[in-house]
Structures are given as C-alpha cells and as structure tokens.
Amino acid sequence: MYDLTHRNLNIRELSYMGVLKAWVIREL
C-alpha cells in the first residue's frame, strides 16, 4: 500500500517535501 502510493506520488511528494524543507529552514 505505502509502496504503491509512494511510487505514484514520488515526484509530487519530492516537490512538496522540497518546498516544506525550504519553508522550515526559513522559519528556523
């Protein structure tokens, strides 16, 4: 289940994670 979802949202999750990381770093 997790593998399939992760595979499908691989690019989306990566992009979202990048934005979130940048925002977190900015906040910190």
A tleap script that builds the chain and sets N, CA, C and O, in Angstrom:
source leaprc.protein.ff14SB
mol = sequence {
  NMET TYR ASP LEU THR HIE ARG ASN LEU ASN
  ILE ARG GLU LEU SER TYR MET GLY VAL LEU
  LYS ALA TRP VAL ILE ARG GLU CLEU
}
set mol.1.N position { 0.853 -1.191 0.000 }
set mol.1.CA position { 0.000 0.000 0.000 }
set mol.1.C position { 0.893 1.247 0.000 }
set mol.1.O position { 0.774 2.107 -0.873 }
set mol.2.N position { 1.759 1.328 0.961 }
set mol.2.CA position { 2.619 2.512 1.049 }
set mol.2.C position { 3.524 2.607 -0.178 }
set mol.2.O position { 3.746 3.691 -0.716 }
set mol.3.N position { 4.046 1.449 -0.615 }
set mol.3.CA position { 4.939 1.447 -1.775 }
set mol.3.C position { 4.238 2.002 -3.000 }
set mol.3.O position { 4.780 2.855 -3.702 }
set mol.4.N position { 3.017 1.512 -3.259 }
set mol.4.CA position { 2.277 1.966 -4.443 }
set mol.4.C position { 2.018 3.461 -4.357 }
set mol.4.O position { 2.250 4.190 -5.322 }
set mol.5.N position { 1.542 3.918 -3.219 }
set mol.5.CA position { 1.236 5.345 -3.075 }
set mol.5.C position { 2.500 6.165 -3.223 }
set mol.5.O position { 2.502 7.201 -3.887 }
set mol.6.N position { 3.565 5.708 -2.612 }
set mol.6.CA position { 4.822 6.453 -2.687 }
set mol.6.C position { 5.300 6.516 -4.136 }
set mol.6.O position { 5.804 7.541 -4.592 }
set mol.7.N position { 5.134 5.412 -4.843 }
set mol.7.CA position { 5.577 5.374 -6.243 }
set mol.7.C position { 4.751 6.351 -7.074 }
set mol.7.O position { 5.286 7.056 -7.929 }
set mol.8.N position { 3.461 6.387 -6.822 }
set mol.8.CA position { 2.588 7.272 -7.593 }
set mol.8.C position { 2.855 8.729 -7.256 }
set mol.8.O position { 2.861 9.588 -8.138 }
set mol.9.N position { 3.074 9.002 -5.983 }
set mol.9.CA position { 3.299 10.393 -5.563 }
set mol.9.C position { 4.780 10.643 -5.312 }
set mol.9.O position { 5.153 11.437 -4.447 }
set mol.10.N position { 5.618 9.953 -6.082 }
set mol.10.CA position { 7.057 10.119 -5.896 }
set mol.10.C position { 7.481 11.539 -6.240 }
set mol.10.O position { 8.085 12.230 -5.420 }
set mol.11.N position { 7.161 11.970 -7.453 }
set mol.11.CA position { 7.549 13.318 -7.896 }
set mol.11.C position { 6.816 14.365 -7.071 }
set mol.11.O position { 7.419 15.337 -6.617 }
set mol.12.N position { 5.536 14.169 -6.880 }
set mol.12.CA position { 4.751 15.171 -6.126 }
set mol.12.C position { 5.268 15.275 -4.702 }
set mol.12.O position { 5.457 16.373 -4.180 }
set mol.13.N position { 5.494 14.142 -4.085 }
set mol.13.CA position { 5.973 14.154 -2.701 }
set mol.13.C position { 7.340 14.829 -2.631 }
set mol.13.O position { 7.617 15.599 -1.711 }
set mol.14.N position { 8.187 14.532 -3.608 }
set mol.14.CA position { 9.529 15.137 -3.622 }
set mol.14.C position { 9.413 16.648 -3.714 }
set mol.14.O position { 10.079 17.375 -2.977 }
set mol.15.N position { 8.567 17.118 -4.618 }
set mol.15.CA position { 8.412 18.573 -4.791 }
set mol.15.C position { 7.857 19.184 -3.507 }
set mol.15.O position { 8.373 20.187 -3.015 }
set mol.16.N position { 6.810 18.575 -2.974 }
set mol.16.CA position { 6.191 19.096 -1.750 }
set mol.16.C position { 7.196 19.086 -0.603 }
set mol.16.O position { 7.284 20.041 0.169 }
set mol.17.N position { 7.950 17.997 -0.502 }
set mol.17.CA position { 8.945 17.890 0.578 }
set mol.17.C position { 9.985 18.991 0.435 }
set mol.17.O position { 10.389 19.602 1.424 }
set mol.18.N position { 10.420 19.246 -0.801 }
set mol.18.CA position { 11.421 20.296 -1.023 }
set mol.18.C position { 10.895 21.640 -0.557 }
set mol.18.O position { 11.597 22.384 0.129 }
set mol.19.N position { 9.660 21.955 -0.927 }
set mol.19.CA position { 9.076 23.251 -0.538 }
set mol.19.C position { 8.949 23.319 0.979 }
set mol.19.O position { 9.264 24.337 1.595 }
set mol.20.N position { 8.484 22.225 1.569 }
set mol.20.CA position { 8.316 22.204 3.028 }
set mol.20.C position { 9.664 22.390 3.715 }
set mol.20.O position { 9.781 23.146 4.679 }
set mol.21.N position { 10.676 21.696 3.210 }
set mol.21.CA position { 12.013 21.817 3.810 }
set mol.21.C position { 12.499 23.255 3.729 }
set mol.21.O position { 13.016 23.799 4.704 }
set mol.22.N position { 12.332 23.864 2.568 }
set mol.22.CA position { 12.782 25.254 2.392 }
set mol.22.C position { 12.048 26.158 3.386 }
set mol.22.O position { 12.655 27.031 4.006 }
set mol.23.N position { 10.739 25.942 3.530 }
set mol.23.CA position { 9.954 26.783 4.441 }
set mol.23.C position { 10.425 26.582 5.875 }
set mol.23.O position { 10.577 27.543 6.630 }
set mol.24.N position { 10.656 25.319 6.246 }
set mol.24.CA position { 11.112 25.022 7.616 }
set mol.24.C position { 12.457 25.690 7.863 }
set mol.24.O position { 12.664 26.305 8.909 }
set mol.25.N position { 13.369 25.571 6.908 }
set mol.25.CA position { 14.697 26.190 7.068 }
set mol.25.C position { 14.539 27.698 7.228 }
set mol.25.O position { 15.223 28.311 8.047 }
set mol.26.N position { 13.654 28.286 6.462 }
set mol.26.CA position { 13.445 29.741 6.540 }
set mol.26.C position { 12.923 30.106 7.923 }
set mol.26.O position { 13.364 31.082 8.529 }
set mol.27.N position { 11.979 29.311 8.413 }
set mol.27.CA position { 11.408 29.584 9.734 }
set mol.27.C position { 12.487 29.451 10.810 }
set mol.27.O position { 12.542 30.245 11.749 }
set mol.28.N position { 13.338 28.445 10.662 }
set mol.28.CA position { 14.392 28.227 11.658 }
set mol.28.C position { 15.461 29.294 11.489 }
set mol.28.O position { 16.447 29.302 12.226 }
savepdb mol mol.pdb
quit
